[in-house]
Amino acid sequence: MYRSHNCGELRLADVNKEITLAGWVQKSRDKGFMIWVDLRDRYGITQLIFDESRTEAAVMQLAKSLGREFVIQVKGTVIERESKNSNIPTGEIEVLVKQLTILNESQLPPFTIEDETDGGEDIRMKYRYLDIRRNPVKNSLLFRHKVTQEVRNYLSNLDFCEVETPYLIKSTPEGARDFVVPSRMNPGQFYALPQSPQTFKQLLMVGGMDKYFQIVKCFRDEDLRADRQPEFTQIDCEMSFIEQEDILNVFEGLTRHLLKKIHNIEIEKFPRMTFDEAMKTYGNDKPDIRFGMKFGELNAVAKHKEFSVFNTAELVVGIAVPGAATYTRKEIDALIDWVKRPQVGASGMVYVKCEANNQYKSSVDKFYDQEDLAKWAAATNAKEGDLILVLSGPANKTRAQLSALRMELGNRMGLRKPNEFAPLWVVDFPLLEWDEETERFHAMHHPFTSPKPEDMHLLDTDPGKVRANAYDLVLNGNEIGGGSIRIHDKEMQALMFKHLGFSPEQAQEQFGFLMNAFQFGAPPHGGLAFGLDRLTAILGGQETIRDFIAFPKNNSGRDVMIDAPAMIDNAQLDELSIMLNVKA
């Protein structure tokens, strides 16, 4: 037996017990006649003491050789600690060591294995197995386990059945690029890794499984950012004989369950907002409603003067920043520079300070009088002491720019508090969106999303105005889940493929298996998928997902720890019937 206890469980009640511990050396302090060692494992830290008056000389000598991250086993007696440490649960005791065994020596780690480390992100990703020993990463992985466990408990109690679906599937056009896998037994043919189990969960509904879920890996060959990985995990769910309201109720319940179990927070109201309202009011379809700064459209009160920038713009829109009228010109110029960055892309910004006694000071005083600016304040709901910031230009682009500015200000002003949670349903998404590059409509969600029946007549005449039976669950400005009511009728699915530009032959080639299944009594069905990585990070008070993934990849999609992706040798390529033509 390597240990009788772990390093986080011994207390005063254990004094005088003979125990065995095993773990890693966190640090060692050698005073000559006495040595203290902090022994660490997943559960905590226990202080060991080697005392030359009570410890054998050979054991003392061996203790002097201990370095950071040595793996050791000790046997000894629990004693009360003279100088207690209230910062750790085991801080009232220590172990007087009688026997010491070095199980494995360690090289000096490339960074300190402590909560506040001196290691940069690149070096910590290269030595991820060492980074996991640190409490912030270890605790994030344990937190993810707890979230996952609660998800399984909740869904299982509602009679959902967990079913695994294949990873080696057929490549289908669902938006993002597929990762492809060559087939040795079928030369020249490829599997694809699933972007989601979408068609399989629909087939499970055709199969009568009624309520399905799966915590599943998905793969998309997309450009990466802090909250996106090439492989990610979904809580994938589907239900039969339901309508949109049923889906929303079940997954509101799951979100409430998680917030209650994990944070002891109860949220009764999940507000709902249409896609159009979200875009008009916040400039994006996943607004953070923990703080205000709603958009105020100014076309009616800012045009038709002599300011050509506004007169020629499709949209003039602003926000009121609470209490920011005290900003200096230097601070405002810094915000203007921020929106001009290529990542945001604005050409400039107008400001209005709402000062005392209904007086306004603006960067465009030359063109607008006090009465005009008062109308701006009314449109943006600005109060005395607020700062109005205004952007203009093409409608969609300008809304996106102002949304980015709003979120940046929310961060700078401490309005996006990680211990506050504000869920929101966004509903009534467009069914289709126009792609300028391909000059055709694409499914905003996926080709299996059903249109709202009352908009069906618009499919032929004005397809861009057709709304979908689709919904997203937003939490703190992040989309944590999304789904739709599916098409379950073969004729309707064929019509959808037609509007997406598929010929009947192409639709049959790509999705014939699903179309064929719909001929055998497909039930009405719908579902939703949560992004587990993102959901866990937000519940854990973080915006990025990497620390909640055991072995993440960097922004180039590389695993720098195992150095993947990597070249394969010519013998493997020949076996797969693949010839490389790598462009420089």
Residue pairs with C-beta under 8 A, 6 or more apart in sequence:
1 20
2 20
2 22
2 73
3 20
3 21
3 22
3 73
4 19
4 20
4 21
5 14
5 19
5 20
5 21
6 21
6 41
6 42
6 43
6 44
7 21
7 23
7 39
7 40
7 41
7 43
7 44
7 45
7 46
7 90
8 41
8 43
8 44
8 45
8 46
8 89
8 90
9 43
9 44
9 90
10 17
10 19
10 46
10 78
10 90
10 93
10 95
11 89
11 90
11 92
11 93
12 80
12 92
12 93
14 78
14 93
15 78
15 79
15 80
15 93
16 77
16 78
16 79
17 77
17 78
18 75
18 76
18 77
19 75
19 76
19 77
19 78
19 95
20 73
20 74
20 75
21 39
21 46
21 48
21 73
21 74
21 95
22 41
22 71
22 72
22 73
22 74
22 103
23 39
23 40
23 41
23 71
23 72
24 39
24 40
24 41
24 69
24 70
24 71
24 72
24 106
24 113
24 133
25 37
25 38
25 39
25 40
25 66
25 67
25 68
25 69
25 70
25 72
25 106
26 37
26 38
26 39
26 40
26 45
26 68
26 113
26 114
27 37
27 38
27 68
28 35
28 36
28 37
28 38
28 63
28 66
28 67
28 68
29 35
29 36
29 37
30 64
33 51
33 52
33 53
34 49
34 50
34 51
34 52
35 49
35 50
35 60
35 63
35 64
36 47
36 48
36 49
36 50
36 94
37 47
37 48
37 50
37 63
37 66
38 45
38 46
38 47
38 48
39 45
39 46
39 47
39 48
39 72
39 74
39 95
40 133
42 138
44 88
44 89
44 90
45 88
45 90
46 90
46 93
46 94
46 95
47 81
47 85
47 90
47 91
47 93
47 94
47 95
48 74
48 76
48 94
48 95
48 97
49 79
49 94
49 95
49 96
49 97
50 59
50 60
50 63
50 97
50 100
51 96
52 60
54 96
55 63
55 96
55 97
55 98
56 98
59 97
59 98
59 99
59 100
62 100
62 102
63 97
63 100
65 102
66 72
66 102
67 105
67 106
67 108
68 106
68 108
68 109
68 113
69 106
69 109
69 113
69 130
69 133
70 102
70 104
70 105
70 106
71 102
71 103
71 104
71 106
72 100
72 101
72 102
72 103
73 100
73 101
73 103
74 95
74 97
74 99
74 100
74 101
75 97
75 98
75 99
76 95
76 96
76 97
76 98
76 99
77 95
77 96
77 98
78 93
78 94
78 95
78 96
79 93
79 94
79 95
79 96
80 92
80 93
81 91
81 92
81 93
81 94
84 91
84 92
85 91
109 127
109 130
110 119
110 123
110 126
110 127
110 130
111 117
111 118
111 119
111 123
111 124
111 127
111 130
112 118
112 119
113 130
113 133
113 134
114 134
115 134
115 135
115 136
117 124
117 134
119 127
119 131
122 554
122 560
124 130
124 131
125 131
125 552
125 554
125 560
125 561
126 560
126 561
127 561
128 550
128 551
128 552
128 561
129 561
131 137
132 138
132 141
132 550
136 547
137 547
140 536
140 540
140 542
140 547
140 548
141 548
141 550
143 536
143 539
143 540
143 548
144 532
144 536
144 548
146 262
147 258
147 262
147 532
147 535
147 536
147 539
148 215
148 532
150 257
150 258
150 261
150 262
151 215
151 235
151 254
151 258
151 530
151 532
152 162
152 215
154 253
154 254
154 257
154 258
155 162
155 211
155 213
155 237
155 254
156 162
158 211
158 250
159 210
159 211
160 211
160 212
160 213
160 237
161 209
161 210
161 211
161 212
161 213
162 212
162 213
162 214
162 215
163 204
163 209
163 212
163 213
163 214
164 214
164 216
165 194
165 197
165 200
165 201
165 204
165 214
165 216
166 194
166 200
167 193
167 194
167 217
168 181
168 191
168 193
169 191
169 192
169 193
169 194
169 200
170 191
170 192
170 510
171 178
171 180
171 190
171 191
171 192
172 178
172 192
172 199
172 510
172 511
173 510
174 195
174 196
174 198
174 446
174 447
175 195
175 442
175 443
175 446
176 195
176 220
176 221
176 222
177 220
177 221
177 222
178 192
178 193
178 195
178 219
178 220
178 221
179 192
179 193
179 219
179 220
179 221
179 230
180 190
180 191
180 192
180 193
181 190
181 191
181 192
181 193
182 189
182 190
182 191
182 576
182 577
182 578
183 189
183 190
183 191
183 576
184 575
184 576
187 576
187 577
188 577
193 219
194 200
194 218
194 219
195 218
195 219
195 220
196 218
196 234
196 236
196 529
197 214
197 216
197 218
197 236
198 446
198 448
199 448
199 511
199 513
199 514
201 212
201 214
201 236
201 237
201 238
201 527
202 238
202 448
202 486
202 514
202 517
202 522
202 525
203 513
203 514
203 517
204 212
204 238
205 212
205 238
205 239
205 240
205 486
205 488
205 522
205 523
205 525
206 517
206 518
206 520
206 521
206 522
206 523
208 240
208 523
209 240
210 239
210 240
210 241
211 237
211 238
211 239
211 240
212 236
212 237
212 238
212 239
212 527
213 235
213 236
213 237
213 238
214 234
214 235
214 236
215 233
215 234
215 235
215 236
215 532
216 233
216 234
216 236
217 231
217 232
217 233
218 231
218 232
218 233
218 234
219 230
219 231
220 230
220 232
221 230
222 228
222 230
224 230
224 553
224 554
224 555
224 556
224 557
225 555
226 543
226 544
226 545
226 546
226 555
227 478
227 533
227 534
227 537
227 543
227 544
227 545
228 545
229 533
229 545
229 546
229 549
229 552
229 553
230 553
230 557
231 553
232 531
232 532
232 533
232 545
233 531
233 532
233 533
234 529
234 530
234 531
234 532
235 481
235 529
235 530
235 532
235 535
236 527
236 529
237 250
237 251
237 483
237 527
237 528
237 529
237 530
238 525
238 526
238 527
239 246
239 247
239 250
239 525
239 526
239 527
240 523
240 524
240 525
241 523
241 524
241 525
242 485
242 524
242 525
242 526
243 485
243 524
243 526
244 427
244 469
244 471
244 485
244 526
247 471
247 483
247 485
247 526
247 527
247 528
248 270
248 425
248 471
251 473
251 481
251 528
251 530
252 270
252 423
252 425
254 530
255 267
255 270
255 423
255 473
255 475
255 480
256 266
256 267
258 535
258 539
259 265
259 266
259 267
259 421
259 539
260 266
262 539
263 419
263 421
263 539
265 421
267 421
267 423
270 423
270 424
270 425
271 289
271 424
271 425
272 424
272 425
272 426
272 427
273 281
273 287
273 424
273 425
273 426
273 427
274 426
274 427
274 428
275 285
275 426
275 427
275 428
275 429
275 430
276 428
278 284
278 285
278 286
278 287
278 426
279 285
279 399
280 295
280 297
280 399
281 287
281 294
281 295
282 288
282 289
282 294
282 295
282 403
282 406
283 295
283 399
283 400
283 401
283 402
283 403
283 406
284 399
284 400
284 403
285 426
285 429
285 472
285 479
286 426
286 472
286 474
286 477
286 478
286 479
287 403
287 424
287 474
287 477
288 407
288 410
288 416
288 422
288 476
288 477
289 422
289 424
290 410
290 415
290 416
290 417
290 420
290 422
290 476
290 477
291 410
291 415
291 416
292 322
292 381
293 319
293 320
293 321
293 322
293 406
293 409
293 410
294 319
294 381
295 317
295 318
295 319
295 380
295 399
295 402
296 317
296 318
296 319
296 320
296 376
296 379
296 380
296 381
297 315
297 316
297 317
297 379
298 310
298 316
298 317
298 318
298 376
298 379
298 380
298 390
299 315
299 316
300 379
301 372
301 375
301 376
301 379
302 310
302 316
302 368
302 372
302 376
302 390
303 310
303 311
303 316
304 311
305 311
305 367
305 368
305 372
306 367
307 364
307 367
307 368
309 348
309 392
310 316
310 392
313 392
313 393
313 394
313 398
314 393
314 394
314 395
314 398
315 392
315 393
315 394
315 395
315 398
315 399
316 390
316 391
316 392
317 390
317 391
317 392
317 398
317 399
317 402
318 350
318 352
318 376
318 379
318 380
318 388
318 389
318 390
318 391
318 402
319 380
319 388
319 389
319 402
319 405
319 406
320 354
320 377
320 380
320 381
320 382
320 383
320 386
320 387
320 388
321 386
321 387
321 388
321 389
321 409
321 413
322 383
322 385
322 386
323 385
323 386
324 386
324 387
325 353
325 354
325 355
325 384
325 385
325 386
325 387
326 385
327 335
327 353
327 387
332 351
332 387
335 349
335 389
335 405
336 348
336 349
338 344
338 405
338 408
339 346
339 348
339 349
339 391
339 401
339 404
339 405
340 346
340 347
340 348
343 404
344 401
344 404
344 405
345 397
345 401
346 391
346 393
346 398
346 401
347 393
349 389
349 390
349 391
350 362
350 363
350 364
350 389
350 390
350 391
350 392
351 362
351 363
351 387
351 388
351 389
351 390
352 360
352 361
352 362
352 363
352 373
352 376
352 377
352 382
352 387
352 388
352 390
353 360
353 361
353 362
353 387
353 388
354 360
354 377
354 382
354 383
354 384
354 385
354 386
354 387
354 388
355 361
355 384
355 385
356 384
358 370
358 374
358 384
359 370
360 370
360 373
360 374
360 376
360 377
362 368
362 373
368 376
376 382
376 388
376 390
377 383
377 386
377 388
380 388
382 388
389 402
389 405
391 398
391 401
391 402
391 405
392 398
393 401
407 416
407 477
409 415
410 416
416 476
416 477
418 476
418 541
418 542
419 541
420 476
421 475
421 476
421 538
422 475
422 476
423 473
423 474
423 475
424 473
424 474
424 475
425 471
425 472
425 473
425 474
426 471
426 472
426 474
427 470
427 471
428 452
428 467
428 468
428 470
429 444
429 445
429 467
429 468
429 470
429 471
429 472
430 444
430 464
430 465
430 466
430 467
430 468
431 443
431 444
431 449
431 451
431 455
431 463
431 466
431 467
431 468
431 470
432 441
432 442
432 443
432 444
432 463
432 464
432 466
432 499
432 500
433 441
433 442
433 444
433 464
434 440
434 441
434 442
434 464
435 441
435 442
440 500
440 501
441 463
441 464
441 499
441 500
441 501
442 500
443 449
443 496
443 500
444 468
444 470
445 468
445 470
445 482
445 484
446 484
447 493
447 496
447 497
447 500
447 511
448 484
448 486
448 487
448 493
448 496
448 514
449 468
449 469
449 470
449 484
449 485
449 486
449 487
450 468
450 469
450 484
450 485
450 486
450 487
450 488
450 492
450 526
451 459
451 466
451 467
451 468
451 469
451 496
452 466
452 467
452 468
452 469
455 465
455 466
455 467
456 466
458 465
458 466
459 466
459 495
459 499
463 499
468 484
469 484
469 485
469 526
470 482
470 483
470 484
470 485
471 482
471 483
471 484
471 528
472 479
472 481
472 482
473 479
473 480
473 481
473 482
473 528
473 530
474 480
475 535
475 538
476 538
478 534
478 538
478 543
479 531
479 534
480 530
480 531
480 534
480 535
480 538
481 528
481 529
481 530
481 531
481 535
482 528
482 529
483 526
483 527
483 528
483 529
484 526
484 527
485 524
485 525
485 526
486 525
486 526
486 527
487 493
487 496
488 518
488 522
488 523
488 524
488 525
489 518
489 522
490 515
490 518
490 519
493 511
493 514
493 515
493 518
494 504
494 507
494 515
497 504
497 506
497 507
497 511
498 504
498 507
502 510
507 515
508 515
533 545
533 548
533 549
534 545
536 545
536 548
537 543
537 544
537 545
537 547
537 548
540 548
542 548
545 552
546 552
551 559
551 561
553 559
554 560
557 565
558 564
558 565
573 579
573 580
